[in-house]
Amino acid sequence: MLSAAAVLLITALVAWGCTPLPAPDSGRPAGAPEVTRAEVIRHTDGDTAHFRLQGGAEEKVRFIGIDTPEVGERAEPYGEEAAAYTAEAIPVGTTVWLETDAELRDRHGRLLAYVWLVEPQSGDDAEVRELMLNARIVLDGFASAYTYPPNVKYTETLKDLQAEARRAGRGLWADEG
């Protein structure tokens, strides 16, 4: 049986004209995160990009669980570096997999998602660390872990990765002490 979050995601994707996610018996491991395939079409900054979802709908996506420094008019230190990191990690044309959490959109209408570089199989801490872009951005010091309930699925993992980046003096944490 599908979880309430999975049903909500499928309903939203169908409403947006997207192909629904694969059925649970489609060969995906039990417990694997529910994701939809997407293609990168434009970058905005370190924690936001534009994607073409299955079925052709285009969405501006805000990455859940992280916050990168601002670029543009309200530029902050490391903002340009964070934006460049994301653009290099997922160049235009790259295929990714988007996983939503409890809330589908923020107050600005952006789709909220965890961005997987490879289709996830388990969603465990090791896989998050290696294959989730949100986690990689935090671990490499270009973002802070940022919790905004009710989207909290990977909160503890992201906080742990931030602590590791901070201890190692990476990126945002390079000038501490």
N, C-alpha and C positions, 0 to 999 in steps of 0.2 A: 504494500500500500504506500502511496506517495505521502510525503510529509506535507503539512500545511504550507510551508515555504515553497516547496516544489510545485504544488498546485497553483499558488499565487504567481510564481515565476512563469509557468506555462501559460496561464490565463493572460498575463501581461504581454508575453511574447506573441501570442496569437492575436491579441488586440492590436499590436504594433505591426502585424503582417509578417511575423517571423515564423519560420518552421518550428514546430514544437520540439522540445528536447526529446532525445531517444527514450523509448519506453524502458522501464526498469529491467525488463528481460532481454534487452538488446545486447547483452554481453558485458555491460558495465559491471564492475565489481560492486557487491552489496556495500553500502555505506559510502560509496564514492560521492563527492560533491556533485550536485546538479548544476550543469553548466550549459552554456550555449556558445557555439562557435561564432567568432567575429573577426573582421579584418580592420586593421588600423588604417584610417583614411586621413587623419590630421592630428597634430599635436597642439596642445594649448599651453601646458606648463608641466611641472613635475608630477602632479597628481590628478591631471585631467587630460583626456584625449577624446577624439571622435572616432567612432567605429561604425562599420556597416555590419549589421547583424544578419544571421541567416534569414533569408526571405527578402533582404534588400533594405530594410529600415535602417536609417542612420540615426545614431544617438551620441550625444555628448555624455561622456561617462566620467564621474568623479570616483576616484579609487577609495574604497572603504578602508577605514582603520589607520589612515596616515594623513599627515599634513606636511607639505613641502613649503619652503619659503616662497613668497610672492614674486612675480616678475612684472614687467611693465611699469605702469604709473606708480604703483605702490611697491616697487622693488625692494626686496630684503636681501641681506647677505646669503649667498649660496642659492638664490632663486634661479639664476641663469644656469648654474652648474646642475641643479636638480632637473631643470627642464631638459638640458642636454643629455643627462643620464637616461631619462625616460625615452627621449627620442632615439638614442643609440640602442637602448634595450629592445624597443619595439618600433623599428623603422616603418614608415608608410608601406603598406602592402603585407605586413606580417600578420599571420593568423594567430589569434589568441583564443582563450576560452574565458567567458565571463560568468562569475558566480555571484548571485545576489544574496542578500541576507534578509532580515525581517522587514525592512523598509525599502521599497523600490526606488523612490525618488527623494531628492532633497528639496528644500524650499525654493531652489532656483530651477526646478524641473529637470535637473540632470539625473540620469540613471545612476544608481549607486552599485558598484560591483568590485569584487576581488578579481584581479586580472592574472590568469594563469598563462604561463609561457608555453606549457605543454599540457595536454588534457590530463587532469588529475585522476589518480586511481584510488587514493585513500583519504587524502586531506589531512594526514597526520602531520605532526610537527616537522619531521624531517622533509617531507614532501613540500610543505609550505615554505620552509627555509630555502629549498633549492629551486622550486618551480613557480612560486607566486611572485609576480612583479612587485606587488605592494610590500611584501616581506624583504625582497632584495633591495628595494630603495631604502628601507629602514636600516637593514643590516650594513649597507655600504655608506650610511651616514648622510643621506640626502633628504631624509624625512624624519619627523617625530612620529611615534605611535600616537594615534589620536582616536579616542573612543567617543562615539556619539551614539548612545543607546537609541533604539534597540538593536543596532547593528554591531553585535559583539562576538560573533562566532570565533574569530581568531585573535581577540584582544590580548589574552595572556601570552600567546606566542609572539605577537608583535611587540609587546612590552619587553619581553625577554630579549628579543633581537635588538631593540633600542639600547637596553642596558649593555649588551655585548659591544655594540658600536661605540657607545660612550666610553666604556672601559678601554677600548682599543684606540680611542681618539680619532675616529674616522669622520670625515666630512664636517658636519655641523659641530661636532664635538672636538675638532682638532685644536681649537684655541683654548679649551678649558684647562685651568690650572697652569 
